[in-house]
């Protein structure tokens, strides 16, 4: 993680300056500034339209009773892509546009899913009804582990409250 932060905050700005200077020498200062300004506006438009599309898919998944995992990832990548487009420079703009375009976002989703599965150590399956089936109220929930042994060694958190015996008095937090 420290290496990623070093690259992001030290190496990337130096590389951005180098590329901007090289492009400025090649096409001139005014065309370079115009390109940077134009891709900023184009990126803002693209981020806005892709964000609206992802938000619509997110709400549709919730209405269908599905876990919106793909939609959440897409929304996060759109936000990160928009942030990269805010930073002046050609390298960050290329990264930002790659995160905003659906085909490259799908490629990155696959790469990140494989990395996450390798990092976690087990392949989690999300129990959700088939597409178009809608939520299953009151029905049995499928086993999220697919019949495999449940992972061990996890902490479980919960909340508890003291219930008075036969006193009719509510605990402190539940009084009106």
C-alpha positions as CSV (number, residue, x, y, z in Angstrom):
1,X,0.0,0.0,0.0
2,X,2.9,2.4,0.7
3,X,4.3,1.8,-2.7
4,X,0.9,2.6,-4.3
5,X,0.7,5.9,-2.3
6,X,4.3,6.7,-3.2
7,X,3.5,6.2,-6.9
8,X,0.3,8.1,-6.7
9,X,1.6,11.2,-4.8
10,X,5.2,11.4,-6.0
11,X,5.8,9.7,-9.3
12,X,2.5,10.5,-10.9
13,X,2.7,14.3,-10.6
14,X,6.3,14.3,-12.0
15,X,5.2,12.1,-14.9
16,X,2.2,14.4,-15.5
17,X,4.4,17.4,-15.7
18,X,6.8,15.7,-18.0
19,X,4.0,14.6,-20.4
20,X,2.4,18.1,-20.3
21,X,5.8,19.7,-21.2
22,X,6.4,17.2,-24.0
23,X,2.9,17.8,-25.5
24,X,3.4,21.6,-25.1
25,X,6.6,21.4,-27.0
26,X,5.1,19.3,-29.7
27,X,1.8,21.2,-30.3
28,X,2.3,24.5,-28.4
29,X,1.2,25.9,-25.1
30,X,-2.3,27.1,-26.2
31,X,-3.4,23.9,-27.9
32,X,-2.1,21.9,-24.9
33,X,-4.2,24.0,-22.5
34,X,-7.2,23.8,-24.9
35,X,-6.9,20.0,-25.0
36,X,-6.7,19.8,-21.2
37,X,-9.7,22.1,-20.8
38,X,-11.7,20.3,-23.4
39,X,-11.1,16.8,-22.0
40,X,-12.1,18.2,-18.6
41,X,-15.5,19.3,-19.9
42,X,-15.9,16.1,-21.9
43,X,-15.0,14.0,-18.8
44,X,-17.5,15.9,-16.6
45,X,-20.2,15.2,-19.2
46,X,-19.3,11.5,-19.5
47,X,-19.1,11.1,-15.7
48,X,-22.5,12.7,-15.2
49,X,-24.2,10.5,-17.9
50,X,-22.5,7.3,-16.7
51,X,-23.3,8.1,-13.1
52,X,-26.9,8.5,-13.9
53,X,-26.9,5.2,-15.8
54,X,-25.2,3.4,-13.0
55,X,-27.6,4.9,-10.4
56,X,-30.6,3.7,-12.5
57,X,-29.1,0.2,-12.7
58,X,-28.5,0.3,-8.9
59,X,-32.1,1.2,-8.2
60,X,-33.4,-1.4,-10.7
61,X,-31.3,-4.1,-8.9
62,X,-32.7,-3.2,-5.6
63,X,-36.2,-3.3,-6.9
64,X,-35.6,-6.7,-8.4
65,X,-34.3,-7.9,-5.0
66,X,-30.8,-8.5,-6.2
67,X,-27.6,-7.5,-4.4
68,X,-26.3,-4.5,-6.5
69,X,-22.6,-5.6,-6.4
70,X,-21.8,-4.9,-10.0
71,X,-23.7,-1.6,-9.9
72,X,-22.0,-0.5,-6.7
73,X,-18.6,-1.3,-8.2
74,X,-19.5,0.7,-11.4
75,X,-20.6,3.6,-9.3
76,X,-17.3,3.6,-7.4
77,X,-15.3,3.4,-10.6
78,X,-17.3,6.3,-12.0
79,X,-16.6,8.4,-9.0
80,X,-12.9,7.6,-9.0
81,X,-12.7,8.2,-12.8
82,X,-14.3,11.6,-12.3
83,X,-11.8,12.4,-9.6
84,X,-8.9,11.5,-11.9
85,X,-10.4,13.8,-14.6
86,X,-10.3,16.7,-12.1
87,X,-6.6,16.4,-11.8
88,X,-4.8,18.3,-14.6
89,X,-2.8,16.1,-16.8
90,X,-2.9,13.6,-19.6
91,X,-2.1,10.4,-17.7
92,X,-4.8,10.9,-15.1
93,X,-7.2,11.8,-17.9
94,X,-6.5,8.6,-19.7
95,X,-7.0,6.6,-16.4
96,X,-10.2,8.6,-15.7
97,X,-11.7,8.0,-19.2
98,X,-10.8,4.3,-18.9
99,X,-12.8,4.1,-15.7
100,X,-15.8,5.9,-17.3
101,X,-16.1,3.9,-20.4
102,X,-18.3,0.7,-19.8
103,X,-16.1,-1.9,-21.7
104,X,-12.9,-0.9,-19.9
105,X,-14.8,-0.7,-16.6
106,X,-16.0,-4.3,-17.2
107,X,-12.4,-5.4,-17.7
108,X,-11.3,-3.7,-14.5
109,X,-14.3,-5.2,-12.6
110,X,-13.1,-8.7,-13.6
111,X,-9.5,-8.0,-12.6
112,X,-10.5,-6.6,-9.2
113,X,-12.9,-9.5,-8.6
114,X,-10.1,-12.0,-9.2
115,X,-7.7,-10.0,-6.9
116,X,-10.4,-9.8,-4.2
117,X,-11.1,-13.5,-4.4
118,X,-7.4,-14.3,-4.2
119,X,-7.0,-11.8,-1.3
120,X,-9.9,-13.2,0.7
121,X,-8.8,-16.8,0.0
122,X,-12.3,-18.2,-0.7
123,X,-14.8,-17.5,-3.4
124,X,-17.9,-16.0,-1.8
125,X,-21.2,-16.6,-3.6
126,X,-24.0,-14.1,-3.1
127,X,-27.4,-15.6,-2.6
128,X,-29.8,-13.7,-4.8
129,X,-32.9,-14.8,-6.9
130,X,-32.5,-15.3,-10.6
131,X,-32.9,-12.2,-12.8
132,X,-36.5,-11.2,-13.1
133,X,-37.7,-13.5,-10.3
134,X,-38.0,-10.6,-7.8
135,X,-37.6,-11.0,-4.1
136,X,-38.7,-14.1,-2.4
137,X,-40.6,-13.0,0.8
138,X,-40.8,-15.7,3.4
139,X,-39.1,-18.3,1.2
140,X,-36.1,-20.3,2.3
141,X,-32.8,-18.5,1.8
142,X,-30.2,-20.3,-0.2
143,X,-27.0,-21.4,1.6
144,X,-24.4,-18.7,0.7
145,X,-21.6,-21.2,1.1
146,X,-23.1,-23.7,-1.4
147,X,-23.0,-26.6,1.0
148,X,-19.3,-26.1,1.6
149,X,-17.8,-25.8,5.1
150,X,-18.3,-22.4,6.7
151,X,-15.1,-20.4,7.2
152,X,-13.8,-20.4,10.7
153,X,-12.1,-17.8,12.8
154,X,-14.3,-14.8,12.1
155,X,-15.4,-12.3,14.7
156,X,-19.2,-11.8,14.9
157,X,-20.6,-8.6,16.3
158,X,-24.0,-7.9,17.6
159,X,-26.0,-5.8,20.0
160,X,-27.7,-6.8,23.2
161,X,-30.0,-5.2,25.6
162,X,-31.1,-6.1,29.1
163,X,-34.8,-7.0,29.4
164,X,-36.2,-6.6,32.8
165,X,-38.0,-9.6,34.3
166,X,-41.7,-9.1,34.8
167,X,-41.4,-5.5,35.8
168,X,-43.2,-3.9,32.9
169,X,-40.5,-1.3,32.8
170,X,-38.7,-0.6,29.5
171,X,-34.9,-0.4,29.4
172,X,-33.5,3.2,29.4
173,X,-33.0,3.5,25.6
174,X,-36.5,2.5,24.8
175,X,-38.6,4.9,26.9
176,X,-40.5,7.6,25.1
